[in-house]
């Protein structure tokens, strides 16, 4: 199992609702969560399929959100 963490622009429950279909359907994502209580709005993804960070960044960018691997 690998854990990827990203600093994001996902700020609220509405943002989480907008990215849920993208992240739920992204191949290799086993579990994900966003901590909106921190200034970095950290997205944590657990993967066992060798998901690449750039796949997550690209998928979120298509929905209008920024993500940077940390």
Order of alpha helices (4+ residues) and beta strands (2+ residues): beta-alpha-beta-beta-alpha-beta
